């Protein structure tokens, strides 16, 4: 197996790993206000998250950025909570605005999520001569994993909102409230003080 494919597989396994469900929750919170017809906006969102994630992974791997792990592990559920609560307080028209705060959340909070995995990836990359190929493979795998999550969520959303006639507003409220509740629990578990 090539170096690229090894890290590509690691990337998509990382995002799809149910034990690391915090990333799944964040991606779902980002997507909760969108419907299947908004797939381009959602693709931009997950790509922005990947870009943010990639930046801090690269900077951390090159030892240019270093943060306390316990603080990052606390901040990850904070990002999930903020995104979910933002969904709850937004006015939900028939379609989301052209520029949603979710674009900012995806990019900026992606930076924090990238730091959460950087120590593990740094230990793996320590054996590699060049980090470019592994980082590219990992981040493309991460992007694929996020797209799989988005497709699954959008299909689920279509079933409930499109077929079972659950109102879009109620769908957003239920999904975002559940995610916010789980994020509070995670914040309590990971508090660093």
C-alpha positions, 0 to 999 in steps of 0.5 A: 500500500502506498504512503498516500493511500495509507494516509488517505484511509487513515483520514476517512477512517478518522472522520467516520470512526464512531468513537470520534463522533465529535467530528460527525456531530460537528459536520451534522450541526453544520449541515442541519439547516440545509436540504438536499437542493443546497448540496453545493453550499454543503460541499463548500462547508465541508471543504472549508472545514477540511481546509481549517483542519489541514492548516492546523494539522500542517502547522502542528506537524511542523511544530509551528503551532502547539496548544495544550491538548486538554484545552483543545479537547474541551474546545472541540465540543464548544465548537459543536455547541456554538454551531448547534445553538447558532442553528437554533437562533437563526431565522429559517426561511425557505433557503439559507442566506447566501453567506451563512455564519456556518461558513465561518464556523466551518473554517475557523472551528476546523482549525480547532478540530485539526489541533485535536488530531495533530498529536496522533498524526504528528507521532505517525508522521515522525517516521516519514521523510516528507509530510506533504504526501501523508498530509494530502492523503489524510486530508483528502480522506477526511474530505471523503469521509465528511462527504459520506456523512453529509450524503447520509445526513441529507438522505435522512433529512430528505426522508423526514422533511420531504417524505414524512412532511416533518417541518424544516423548522422542527427538523432543525430544532430537533437535530440542533437541540440534540447535538447541543445537548450532547456537546454540553455533556462532552464539555463537562467530560473534557473540562480542563480546570 
